């Protein structure tokens, strides 16, 4: 009888260990990079910083924009987002003169980070170009997050 009990306990422990670890989406600033396909004005893919802030269920983000191989634009892409469990959806835009784009990114959190994928739909003087982007964001370890002062 004890043997059956031990076997059932071992089976329950194995089943619990095989479940994926659910991410805990904490209020924090998540930082990372996005790699986007090249544009006609850029000879290579771009890798730029992205910063996503989650606070009280609200999500906002900022992403660096580069139009040429070396110059960073003065205005960053800005947007907002939503959280649905472990999923994050971001939507934003950027505009400077006659150039502008709309961006949509989405991903899922695993532990303390999320992988993002999406597109940017560019409009430059009547020409429309869509490019794919992918990247990752990560928050600091929990002990390094600001503490609530109550």
C-alpha positions in Angstrom: 0.0 0.0 0.0 2.8 2.4 0.9 4.5 1.5 -2.4 1.4 2.6 -4.4 1.3 5.9 -2.4 4.9 6.6 -3.2 4.3 5.9 -6.9 1.3 8.2 -7.0 3.3 10.9 -5.3 6.2 10.5 -7.7 3.8 10.6 -10.7 2.2 13.8 -9.4 5.6 15.4 -8.9 6.6 14.5 -12.5 3.4 15.9 -13.9 3.9 19.2 -12.0 7.5 19.5 -13.2 6.5 19.1 -16.9 4.2 22.0 -16.9 5.7 25.2 -18.4 6.6 28.0 -16.0 4.0 30.8 -16.3 5.5 34.2 -16.6 4.7 36.8 -13.9 4.2 40.0 -15.8 5.3 42.5 -13.2 5.0 46.3 -13.2 8.4 47.2 -14.5 10.4 48.7 -17.4 11.3 46.0 -19.9 14.3 46.9 -22.2 15.6 45.2 -25.3 16.2 45.5 -29.0 14.2 45.1 -32.2 15.7 44.0 -35.5 13.9 45.3 -38.6 14.3 44.5 -42.2 16.0 47.1 -44.4 14.3 50.0 -46.0 15.2 51.5 -49.4 17.0 54.3 -47.7 19.0 51.9 -45.4 21.5 49.3 -46.8 21.1 46.8 -43.9 18.8 45.6 -41.2 18.5 47.9 -38.2 18.9 46.9 -34.5 17.4 49.6 -32.3 16.5 49.9 -28.6 12.9 49.4 -27.4 11.6 50.2 -23.9 8.3 48.9 -22.7 6.8 50.1 -19.4 4.0 48.1 -17.6 2.3 50.0 -14.8 -1.0 49.0 -13.2 -2.1 47.1 -16.3 -1.3 50.0 -18.6 1.4 49.5 -21.3 3.4 52.1 -23.2 6.5 51.9 -25.2 9.2 53.9 -27.0 11.4 52.6 -29.9 14.4 54.3 -31.5 14.0 55.2 -35.2 16.9 55.3 -37.7 16.4 56.4 -41.3 20.0 56.3 -42.4 23.0 54.1 -41.6 24.2 56.4 -38.8 21.7 59.0 -37.9 19.1 58.4 -35.1 16.0 60.5 -35.5 15.1 63.1 -32.9 11.6 61.7 -32.4 11.1 58.1 -31.3 8.3 55.8 -32.2 5.7 55.9 -29.4 2.8 53.7 -28.6 0.6 51.9 -26.2 -0.3 48.3 -25.6 -2.4 45.7 -23.8 -1.8 42.7 -21.7 -4.0 39.6 -22.0 -2.6 37.1 -19.5 0.9 36.3 -20.8 0.4 38.0 -24.1 1.4 41.5 -25.0 0.2 43.6 -27.9 1.8 46.9 -28.9 0.5 49.5 -31.4 2.3 52.8 -32.2 3.4 55.2 -34.8 6.2 57.6 -35.8 6.1 60.7 -38.0 8.7 63.2 -39.2 7.9 65.5 -42.2 6.5 63.5 -45.1 7.7 60.2 -43.6 5.6 58.2 -41.2 4.7 54.6 -40.2 2.3 52.6 -38.2 3.7 49.7 -36.1 2.1 46.6 -34.6 4.0 44.1 -32.5 2.9 41.2 -30.3 4.5 38.5 -28.2 4.2 36.3 -25.1 6.0 36.5 -21.8 8.1 33.5 -20.6 9.5 34.1 -17.2 10.8 37.7 -17.1 11.1 38.3 -20.9 9.0 38.4 -24.0 9.8 37.8 -27.7 8.1 40.3 -30.0 7.2 40.1 -33.7 5.4 42.6 -35.9 5.4 44.9 -38.8 5.9 48.6 -39.7 3.8 50.0 -42.5 5.8 53.0 -43.9 4.4 55.8 -46.0 6.9 58.2 -47.7 5.6 60.6 -50.2 2.8 58.2 -51.4 5.0 55.1 -51.5 4.1 52.4 -49.0 6.6 49.9 -47.7 6.0 47.2 -45.1 8.9 45.7 -43.2 9.0 42.9 -40.6 10.6 43.4 -37.1 11.4 41.0 -34.3 13.1 41.3 -31.0 13.0 40.7 -27.3 12.4 42.6 -24.1 13.4 41.7 -20.5 12.9 43.1 -17.1 15.5 43.2 -14.3 15.4 40.4 -11.7 12.7 40.9 -9.1 15.2 41.9 -6.2 16.3 44.8 -8.4 12.8 46.2 -9.0 11.7 49.3 -7.1 9.8 48.4 -4.0 6.3 49.6 -3.1 6.4 52.1 -0.2 3.2 51.9 1.8 
